[in-house]
Amino acid sequence: MATAPAQLAAIRQWMTDTIVSKVTDQLNREIVALDMFQRLNVNWTDGQAIVPIIAGRNDSAAYKAEATNAVPGNLPVAKSIDRQRLTVDAKFLYARMSLTGQAIESGRNNPAGLKSTLREELDGCIETIKNRANKLMFCGGGVIGFLHEHKNAAGAANWEFCGNLDMAPPVGAPQAATFFRMDTYAQVGVAINVEQIAGNDTELALAAAFNTVALPSGVPVSVVMAAGVAPGDNAAETFGDQPKGIYSNLALKDHFGAANDRSTAAFSELRSTIITQATGVAGAHVFAAPTTKRLQGFLTQISRKSDQRPDCFFVEHGFLEEYVGLLTSTLQTQTREKAGAGDAGFNPQALAFAGVPFKASRHCGKGLVVGLNRKSWSHCTLAGPGLADQDGNVLDRVGGSDSYEAYARWYHQLVSKRPNANGILTGITYS
């Protein structure tokens, strides 16, 4: 069945006039990365851009003796900030929707119904690209979360895990992961197959012996999946196709390239503060409830590394239940007018610690507090999120099929220019 050209042209014009700009505005408002981080204007060549970062401080400051005729004054040796140039690859996110030629043809008799159907399809397309973008803002690029237990598992074992567990390989389809200690970024052990555990959303199964007993108190290890592996929640992509999310920006051994190896002293300024809630000896390094002392210590360690502090804490919604437990001593009953009204809860939009507000997202990993200094991040965009209309048509014919499709796309990358001003607190109890 051939769709009438006039009918198709009218639908395309309606989409261009009423949908395209609205979709762009919606995505710009609802994709967290666009709302949270500064946009960096860069020049792109073949999908690559150069982002300057500071990898070392100017340490030339020194007191010198007063100059005399016999001893002329000597200024300190001139030095400069260690600037590095990160080569950043754009990553490409797509979502598609389709509509049959028959459905478009039926719009002759019911234009309003066709527009409603098309709007629903577009809403579904936009919802999926928004959700994927927001989730990968946290766990994209390989680092799916952290093991906080300190134990010696002589063989295959389950390990307590905080992060995005659904990104791990599914049950029965294990894939190799590598592990790095988060104080020195040195690799721990060898690559080991990992997988989810049926009916268990707090632990990750490791297929071979693994030992973290020797790690210092409070140090977790990152779980890093290989670039060619598909995430457990989406077989249509690989970790290498994803943008680097917050975890990968802060926890990968190499920060946008092997030349920037954070396990070496030369790049120690690029290390983040990633620590566990629980501290102590082997076997006791398990899930623990948040405490004000540990939260303050988390901020202190970030300040010691960078002279900066986070301006936002990102958490999963369940963390707020634990945090409210720290605040119960401040609960009060408020009396309004003649009748009393009791409010035994807290407004989640008003929760903060040490003046740093909490923001909750279901896409943030469970058991984590992600401390972000938003000024230290750059969001590089090659093409903004929205419906693709490069040829002027949002709705295109599908070859060999009596159907038409539209797709949304976003070309971008997220970069931490100062990782040491950010951090992650892991190992926090969650239900």
C-alpha positions in Angstrom: 0.0 0.0 0.0 1.5 3.3 -1.0 0.9 6.2 1.4 -0.4 9.3 -0.2 2.4 11.8 -0.6 0.3 14.7 0.5 -0.7 12.9 3.7 2.9 12.0 4.5 4.1 15.5 3.8 1.5 16.9 6.2 2.6 14.6 8.9 6.2 15.5 8.4 5.4 19.2 8.5 3.4 18.8 11.7 6.3 16.9 13.3 8.8 19.6 12.3 6.6 22.4 13.4 5.3 21.1 16.7 7.5 18.2 17.9 11.2 18.7 17.1 11.8 21.7 19.3 9.7 20.4 22.1 11.6 17.1 22.2 14.9 19.0 22.3 13.7 21.2 25.1 12.4 18.2 27.1 15.7 16.2 26.7 17.8 19.2 27.7 15.7 19.6 30.9 15.4 15.9 31.8 18.8 14.4 31.0 20.7 14.8 34.2 24.1 15.3 32.6 22.9 18.4 30.8 21.4 19.8 34.0 24.3 19.0 36.3 27.5 19.7 34.4 29.1 22.6 32.5 29.0 22.3 28.8 32.4 22.6 27.2 32.7 24.1 23.7 35.4 22.1 21.9 36.4 21.5 18.3 35.7 18.0 17.0 37.7 16.2 14.4 36.5 12.7 13.3 34.5 12.4 16.5 37.4 13.3 18.7 38.1 16.4 20.8 40.9 17.7 23.0 40.1 18.6 26.7 42.7 20.3 28.8 43.1 19.2 32.4 45.4 20.0 35.3 47.4 16.9 36.4 49.8 18.7 38.8 50.2 21.8 40.9 52.8 24.6 40.7 55.0 24.0 43.7 57.5 26.8 43.2 56.6 28.8 46.3 59.5 29.1 48.8 60.8 31.5 51.4 64.2 33.0 50.5 66.8 35.0 52.6 67.0 38.8 52.2 69.2 39.9 49.4 72.5 41.5 50.3 75.5 42.9 48.3 77.4 39.7 49.0 74.4 37.4 48.4 72.1 38.6 45.8 68.5 37.5 46.2 67.6 34.4 44.2 64.0 33.8 43.3 62.6 30.3 43.5 62.9 28.1 40.4 60.1 28.9 38.0 57.6 26.2 37.5 54.1 25.8 36.0 51.0 23.8 36.4 51.2 20.4 34.8 48.7 20.5 32.0 47.6 17.4 30.2 45.5 17.1 27.0 42.9 14.4 27.1 41.8 12.9 23.8 38.0 12.5 24.1 35.9 10.3 21.9 32.2 11.1 21.4 29.8 8.3 22.1 26.6 7.8 20.1 23.2 7.1 21.7 20.2 6.3 19.6 16.5 5.3 20.1 14.1 4.5 17.2 10.3 4.5 16.7 8.3 3.3 13.8 4.9 3.7 12.3 3.3 1.6 9.6 2.1 3.0 6.3 -1.4 1.7 7.1 -1.4 3.8 10.3 -0.4 6.9 8.4 -3.0 6.2 5.7 -5.7 5.9 8.3 -4.9 9.5 9.3 -7.0 10.7 6.3 -10.1 9.9 8.3 -8.8 10.6 11.8 -5.9 13.1 11.8 -6.2 13.7 15.5 -6.0 10.0 16.3 -3.0 9.6 14.1 -1.2 12.5 15.8 -2.1 11.0 19.2 -0.6 7.6 18.2 2.5 9.3 16.8 2.9 11.3 19.9 2.8 8.2 22.1 5.4 6.5 19.9 7.6 9.5 20.1 7.2 9.8 23.9 8.3 6.2 24.2 11.4 6.9 22.0 12.3 9.9 24.1 11.7 8.1 27.4 14.1 5.3 26.5 16.9 7.6 25.4 16.5 9.8 28.5 16.6 6.7 30.8 19.6 5.3 29.1 21.5 8.6 29.1 20.7 9.2 32.8 21.8 5.7 33.9 25.0 5.7 31.9 25.9 9.1 33.4 26.7 7.0 36.5 27.9 3.6 35.3 28.9 3.9 31.7 32.3 3.0 30.3 33.2 -0.2 32.2 33.1 0.6 36.0 29.8 -0.9 37.2 30.5 -0.5 41.0 32.7 -1.5 43.9 33.4 -4.4 46.3 33.9 -3.2 49.8 34.5 -6.5 51.7 37.9 -7.4 52.9 38.2 -11.1 52.9 40.2 -14.0 51.5 37.8 -16.2 49.4 39.8 -19.3 48.6 37.4 -20.3 45.8 34.3 -19.1 44.0 32.4 -16.8 46.4 29.8 -14.1 46.7 31.0 -10.6 47.4 29.0 -7.6 48.8 28.6 -5.1 46.0 27.5 -1.5 45.7 26.8 0.0 42.3 24.6 -0.9 39.4 24.4 -4.6 39.8 22.1 -5.1 36.7 25.0 -4.0 34.5 26.9 -7.1 35.6 26.8 -10.2 33.4 23.5 -12.1 34.0 23.2 -15.4 35.8 24.7 -18.2 33.7 26.6 -15.9 31.3 29.7 -14.8 33.3 32.3 -12.4 31.8 35.8 -11.4 33.0 36.2 -8.3 35.2 39.3 -6.7 36.5 39.7 -5.1 39.9 41.6 -2.1 41.1 42.3 -0.8 44.6 41.0 2.7 45.0 43.8 4.2 47.1 46.6 3.5 44.5 44.7 2.4 41.4 46.9 -0.7 41.2 45.3 -3.9 39.9 44.3 -6.5 42.5 44.8 -10.1 41.4 43.9 -11.2 37.9 40.8 -11.0 35.7 38.0 -13.2 37.1 34.6 -14.1 35.7 31.7 -12.4 37.5 28.0 -12.8 37.2 24.8 -11.8 39.0 23.2 -14.1 41.6 19.6 -15.3 41.1 17.4 -13.5 43.6 20.2 -11.6 45.2 20.5 -7.8 44.6 23.3 -7.1 47.2 26.2 -9.4 46.0 28.2 -10.3 43.0 29.5 -13.8 42.3 33.2 -14.3 41.5 34.2 -17.5 39.8 37.6 -17.9 41.3 39.7 -17.1 44.4 40.1 -13.5 45.3 41.9 -11.9 48.2 41.5 -8.3 49.6 42.7 -9.0 53.1 45.9 -7.0 52.6 44.1 -3.8 51.6 44.3 -0.9 54.1 41.2 -0.2 56.1 38.5 1.7 54.2 39.8 0.9 50.7 37.4 -0.7 48.2 38.1 -2.2 44.8 36.4 -1.2 41.5 34.8 -3.8 39.3 35.7 -3.0 35.7 34.2 -4.8 32.7 36.1 -5.2 29.4 35.2 -2.8 26.6 33.9 -5.5 24.3 31.5 -7.0 26.8 27.7 -6.2 26.7 26.2 -4.9 29.9 23.8 -7.2 31.7 20.8 -4.9 31.1 21.3 -4.3 27.3 22.8 -6.8 24.9 22.5 -4.2 22.0 25.6 -2.3 23.2 29.0 -2.8 24.7 30.8 -1.0 27.5 33.3 0.4 24.9 30.4 2.0 23.0 29.2 3.9 26.2 30.3 7.3 27.4 32.4 7.3 30.5 30.1 7.8 33.5 30.9 9.2 36.9 32.3 5.9 38.2 34.6 5.4 35.2 35.8 9.0 35.3 36.8 8.6 38.9 37.8 5.0 39.2 39.4 3.8 35.9 43.1 3.2 36.2 43.6 5.1 32.9 41.9 8.5 32.6 41.0 8.8 28.9 44.0 6.9 27.7 46.8 4.7 28.9 49.2 7.6 29.0 47.3 9.0 32.0 48.0 6.1 34.4 46.7 7.1 37.8 48.6 4.3 39.5 51.8 6.2 38.8 53.1 9.1 40.9 53.1 11.4 37.9 49.3 11.3 37.7 48.4 10.9 41.4 46.7 14.3 41.3 44.0 12.6 39.1 43.1 10.2 41.9 39.7 10.5 43.5 38.6 9.8 47.1 36.8 6.4 46.9 36.4 4.8 50.4 34.2 2.4 52.3 31.6 3.3 55.0 32.8 0.4 57.1 36.4 0.1 58.3 38.2 -2.5 60.3 39.8 -5.9 60.0 39.1 -8.7 57.5 35.7 -10.1 57.7 34.3 -7.0 59.3 34.4 -4.8 56.2 30.8 -5.3 55.4 27.7 -3.2 54.7 27.3 -0.5 57.4 24.8 2.3 58.1 25.9 5.8 57.3 27.4 7.9 60.1 27.9 11.6 60.4 31.6 11.0 61.3 32.3 9.0 58.2 30.4 11.4 55.9 32.5 14.3 57.4 35.7 12.2 57.0 34.7 11.7 53.3 34.5 15.4 52.8 37.8 15.9 54.7 39.7 13.5 52.5 38.4 15.2 49.3 39.4 18.6 50.7 42.9 17.4 51.6 43.5 16.1 48.1 42.1 19.1 46.2 41.4 22.1 48.5 37.9 21.7 47.1 34.7 20.1 48.3 31.6 18.6 46.6 28.6 20.8 46.1 26.2 17.9 45.6 25.7 14.4 46.8 24.1 11.9 44.5 22.4 8.9 46.0 19.8 6.2 45.2 16.4 6.8 46.8 16.9 4.0 49.4 19.8 5.9 50.9 17.5 8.6 52.1 15.8 6.1 54.4 19.1 5.4 56.1 20.0 9.0 56.3 16.7 10.0 57.9 17.6 7.6 60.7 20.5 10.0 61.6 18.1 12.9 61.9 15.3 11.5 64.0 16.4 13.5 67.1 15.3 16.7 65.3 11.8 15.5 64.6 9.1 17.9 66.0 5.4 18.1 66.0 4.1 21.3 64.4 0.9 22.9 65.5 -1.0 25.0 62.9 -4.0 27.1 63.9 -6.3 25.3 66.3 -5.8 21.8 65.0 -2.4 20.1 65.4 -0.8 18.6 62.4 2.0 16.0 62.9 4.7 15.5 60.2 7.1 12.7 61.1 9.0 12.9 57.8 11.5 15.0 56.0 11.2 16.7 52.7 13.7 14.7 50.5 14.3 17.8 48.4 15.7 19.6 51.5 18.1 16.9 52.9 21.7 17.9 53.1 24.9 17.2 55.0 27.4 19.9 56.0 25.6 22.2 53.6 25.9 19.9 50.7 22.5 18.9 49.3 21.4 15.4 48.4 20.0 14.6 45.0 18.3 11.2 44.6 18.2 9.2 41.4 17.1 5.7 40.7 20.0 5.4 38.3 22.6 6.0 41.0 24.1 2.8 42.3 22.7 1.4 45.5 24.9 1.7 48.6 26.8 4.7 47.3 27.1 8.4 48.1 28.6 10.1 45.1 30.2 13.5 46.0 30.4 15.8 43.0 32.1 19.1 42.5 30.1 20.0 39.4 32.5 22.8 38.3 35.2 20.3 37.8 33.3 18.4 35.1 32.8 19.2 31.4 30.1 17.8 29.2 31.3 17.7 25.6 28.5 17.5 23.0 29.1 16.8 19.3 25.3 16.8 18.6 22.7 17.7 21.1 19.9 15.3 22.1 16.9 15.4 19.9 15.2 14.0 16.9 17.4 13.5 13.8 16.3 15.7 11.0 19.6 16.4 9.0 17.8 16.1 5.7 14.8 18.1 6.8 12.6 15.1 7.4 12.0 13.7 10.8 10.0 10.8 9.5 11.8 8.6 6.9 10.7 5.6 4.7 12.1 2.2 5.8 13.6 0.5 2.8 11.8 -2.7 1.8 9.0 -2.1 4.3 5.6 -0.3 4.3 6.6 1.6 7.4 8.3 4.9 8.4 10.6 5.6 11.3 12.1 8.5 13.3 15.0 8.3 15.7 16.5 10.4 18.5 20.2 10.6 18.8 22.9 12.2 21.1 26.6 12.4 20.5 28.6 13.3 23.6 31.1 12.5 26.3 31.4 13.3 30.0 34.9 14.3 31.4 36.1 15.0 34.9 38.8 17.7 34.6 39.7 17.5 38.3 38.9 14.0 39.6 40.5 14.7 43.0 37.7 17.2 43.8 35.2 14.4 43.7 34.6 11.1 45.5 32.5 8.0 46.2 31.6 6.6 49.6 30.6 2.9 49.2 29.5 0.0 51.3 26.4 1.7 52.8 23.5 -0.5 54.0 20.6 -0.7 51.7 17.4 -2.8 51.6 
